[in-house]
Amino acid sequence: SQIRSRVTVCKRLKLKCDRRTPCGSCTKRDTVARCVYSPAAAEKVDLHSLNNRLIQVESQLAQFT
């Protein structure tokens, strides 16, 4: 799912956002200072990272059982 509540230069220019802080598009365009996410968007990024971590830990655990 795409983060729709981000407030960045990317949204204005309709660029893809890779959800990093700062995102790759802002880094390339040297607009890092304006790469800002709303609290709701930041929470979604954290949930995405946590989900990836959970999948990784579960796969490691499955190797031991």
Secondary structure as the mmCIF struct_conf table of DSSP 4:
data_model
#
loop_
_struct_conf.conf_type_id
_struct_conf.id
_struct_conf.beg_label_comp_id
_struct_conf.beg_label_asym_id
_struct_conf.beg_label_seq_id
_struct_conf.end_label_comp_id
_struct_conf.end_label_asym_id
_struct_conf.end_label_seq_id
BEND BEND1 SER A 5 SER A 5
STRN STRN1 ARG A 6 VAL A 7
BEND BEND2 THR A 8 THR A 8
HELX_RH_AL_P HELX_RH_AL_P1 VAL A 9 LEU A 13
TURN_TY1_P TURN_TY1_P1 LYS A 14 LYS A 14
BEND BEND3 THR A 21 PRO A 22
HELX_RH_AL_P HELX_RH_AL_P2 GLY A 24 ARG A 29
TURN_TY1_P TURN_TY1_P2 ASP A 30 ASP A 30
HELX_RH_3T_P HELX_RH_3T_P1 VAL A 32 ARG A 34
STRN STRN2 VAL A 36 TYR A 37
HELX_RH_AL_P HELX_RH_AL_P3 PRO A 39 PHE A 64
#
